Amino acid sequence: MNKKINCIILDDEPFAVKLIADYASKVPRLNVLYADSDVFKAIEVLNTESVDLIFIDIQMPQLTGIELMQMFNQKYNFIITSAYPQYALEAFQFHVIDYLLKPTTFNRFYQSVEKFIRWQETFQVNEKPDNDYLFVKADRKHYKIALNDILYIEGLRDYIRIHTNDEKIMALENMKDILEKLPSQFIRIHRSYIIPKDKIKVIDGNQIVMKSGNALPIGETYRKLVSEWLN
């Protein structure tokens, strides 16, 4: 199954947000984590979630699209959505996949997404480990944790708590970064929970009961992802 593309849609025009979000809903690979006009809420999502692609307008009142790209250029891929073609040259100094001029048609939007997918498949290296263990730093030590021993991972602000068969390890790490270190057998089901798929006992409504007996909630943002993984 093709990996989901987690994306953010950021624009100060509500109609533009609604339009791009509607287009994104028609592309099965896209999973929208945030679609609105608040730049600082978008930054919060970027700091807590694993985001692959950002659809962004150039002219916004809090921070311009250019300023946001300056902040995050080395970490994220951008598709510009703008009514002003004169910003294209400046925008392409950053990691911009495409530049969509408003009003944007669905066909043009879809072409941009396909362009990103081709780029991702050709150039992006999968850095997730093939090993059966994970190293985390806690209490000034490096712990080697067998992936098979992990029951689930809990997010606690700037820390994570790794629940294993034998212990609970607190590490100064965020959920986004730890997920990027884990292989595909792990799935994020909630803002605060990552679980190994092979440890699931039963999915009951909006919660997952693990083989360990722990019942963990499925977050609203992640319900679609969990549902599609099941299917």
C-alpha positions in Angstrom: 0.0 0.0 0.0 1.3 3.4 -0.9 2.4 5.6 2.0 0.1 8.4 2.9 1.3 12.0 2.2 0.6 14.1 5.3 0.0 17.7 4.2 -0.9 21.1 5.5 -3.0 23.7 3.7 -2.3 27.3 4.7 -4.0 30.3 3.1 -5.6 33.5 4.5 -8.6 33.2 2.2 -11.2 30.8 3.6 -12.5 30.1 0.1 -9.0 29.1 -1.1 -8.5 26.8 2.0 -11.9 25.2 1.3 -11.1 24.7 -2.4 -7.7 23.1 -1.9 -9.0 21.0 1.0 -11.8 19.8 -1.3 -9.3 19.0 -4.0 -7.1 17.1 -1.5 -10.0 15.0 -0.4 -10.3 13.7 -3.9 -6.7 12.4 -3.9 -6.5 9.2 -1.9 -2.8 9.5 -1.1 -3.3 12.9 0.6 -4.0 13.1 4.4 -4.7 16.7 5.5 -3.5 17.4 9.0 -4.4 21.1 9.0 -6.3 23.3 6.6 -6.9 26.9 7.7 -5.3 30.4 7.9 -3.6 30.5 11.3 0.2 30.4 10.6 1.1 29.8 14.2 -1.3 26.8 14.6 0.3 25.5 11.4 3.7 25.8 12.9 2.5 23.9 16.0 1.4 21.1 13.7 4.7 21.1 12.0 6.5 20.8 15.3 4.4 17.9 16.5 3.4 15.9 13.4 5.2 14.2 10.5 4.4 16.5 7.5 5.5 15.7 4.0 4.0 18.6 2.0 2.8 22.1 2.6 0.4 24.0 0.3 1.0 27.6 1.1 -0.1 31.1 0.0 2.6 33.8 -0.3 0.7 36.8 1.1 -0.6 36.2 4.6 -0.9 38.7 7.5 1.0 37.0 10.3 3.9 35.6 8.4 4.3 35.6 4.7 4.8 32.3 2.8 8.3 33.4 2.0 9.1 33.9 5.7 7.6 30.5 6.7 9.7 28.8 4.0 12.8 30.5 5.3 12.0 29.0 8.7 11.4 25.5 7.5 13.0 25.2 4.0 15.4 22.5 4.9 12.8 20.2 6.4 9.7 20.5 4.2 8.4 20.5 0.7 6.2 23.3 -0.6 3.6 23.8 -3.3 2.8 27.5 -3.6 -0.8 28.6 -4.2 -0.8 32.3 -5.1 -2.7 34.9 -7.3 0.6 36.7 -7.9 3.1 35.2 -10.5 5.8 37.8 -9.6 6.7 35.9 -6.5 7.7 32.7 -8.4 11.4 33.5 -8.9 11.9 34.3 -5.2 9.8 31.3 -4.1 11.9 28.8 -6.1 15.0 29.7 -4.0 13.3 27.3 -1.5 12.3 23.7 -1.7 9.2 24.4 -3.9 7.8 21.5 -5.9 5.4 23.7 -7.9 3.8 27.1 -8.2 0.0 27.1 -8.6 -1.7 30.3 -9.8 -5.1 31.1 -8.5 -7.8 30.3 -9.4 -6.5 26.7 -9.4 -8.3 23.9 -11.2 -8.4 20.4 -9.9 -6.4 19.1 -12.9 -3.6 21.6 -12.2 -3.7 20.7 -8.5 -3.5 17.0 -9.3 -0.5 17.5 -11.6 1.3 19.2 -8.8 0.6 16.3 -6.4 1.8 13.8 -9.0 4.9 15.9 -9.5 5.7 15.7 -5.8 5.0 11.9 -5.8 7.4 11.4 -8.7 10.1 13.5 -7.0 9.6 11.7 -3.7 9.9 8.2 -5.4 13.0 9.3 -7.3 15.0 11.4 -4.9 13.8 10.9 -1.3 15.7 8.3 0.6 13.9 6.2 3.2 15.9 6.7 6.3 13.9 4.5 8.6 16.0 1.7 10.0 16.0 -1.9 8.9 17.3 -2.9 12.3 15.2 -4.7 14.9 16.1 -2.2 17.6 16.0 1.5 18.4 18.4 3.7 20.3 17.0 6.5 22.5 18.7 8.9 24.9 17.4 9.1 28.4 19.0 10.0 31.8 22.3 10.8 30.0 22.4 7.2 28.7 21.6 5.6 25.3 19.1 2.8 25.6 19.0 0.0 23.0 15.3 -1.0 22.8 14.2 -4.1 20.8 11.3 -3.0 18.6 9.5 -6.2 19.4 9.5 -5.2 23.1 7.6 -1.9 22.5 4.0 -2.1 23.6 3.3 1.5 22.7 4.8 5.0 22.7 3.2 7.9 24.6 3.7 11.6 23.8 4.2 14.0 26.8 4.8 17.5 25.5 8.6 17.5 24.7 9.1 14.0 26.0 8.0 10.5 25.0 7.4 7.5 27.3 8.3 4.2 25.7 6.3 1.4 27.2 8.0 -2.0 26.9 7.5 -5.5 28.2 9.8 -4.7 31.1 10.0 -1.0 31.8 8.9 2.5 30.9 11.6 4.8 29.4 11.3 8.6 29.4 13.2 10.2 26.6 13.7 13.9 25.5 12.2 13.3 22.0 9.0 14.4 20.2 6.5 12.1 18.6 7.2 13.3 15.1 10.9 12.6 15.2 10.5 9.2 16.9 8.0 8.1 14.3 10.4 8.9 11.5 13.0 6.6 13.2 10.5 3.7 13.3 9.8 1.2 10.6 6.4 0.9 8.9 5.1 -1.7 11.4 4.4 1.3 13.7 1.4 3.6 13.2 0.4 6.8 14.9 -3.2 6.6 16.0 -3.5 9.7 18.2 -1.6 12.9 18.9 -0.2 11.1 22.0 0.1 7.5 20.9 2.2 5.4 18.4 1.6 1.7 18.4 3.1 -1.4 16.7 0.5 -3.0 14.4 1.3 -6.5 15.5 0.4 -5.8 19.1 -3.2 -4.8 18.3 -5.8 -7.2 19.9 -9.1 -5.5 18.8 -10.3 -2.2 17.4 -13.5 -1.2 19.1 -15.1 2.0 17.8 -12.7 4.9 18.5 -10.3 3.0 20.6 -7.7 0.2 20.1 -7.2 -2.5 22.7 -3.6 -3.8 22.7 -2.6 -7.4 23.5 -1.1 -5.9 26.7 -4.6 -4.9 27.8 -4.1 -1.2 27.3 -7.0 0.7 25.6 -5.8 3.6 23.6 -8.0 6.3 21.8 -7.9 6.9 18.1 -7.6 10.6 17.5 -10.0 12.3 15.1 -7.1 13.3 12.8 -5.9 9.7 12.5 -9.2 7.8 12.1 -9.0 8.0 8.3 -5.4 6.7 8.3 -6.3 3.8 10.6 -9.4 3.0 8.6 -7.5 2.9 5.3 -4.7 0.8 6.9 -7.4 -1.7 7.9 -8.8 -1.8 4.4 
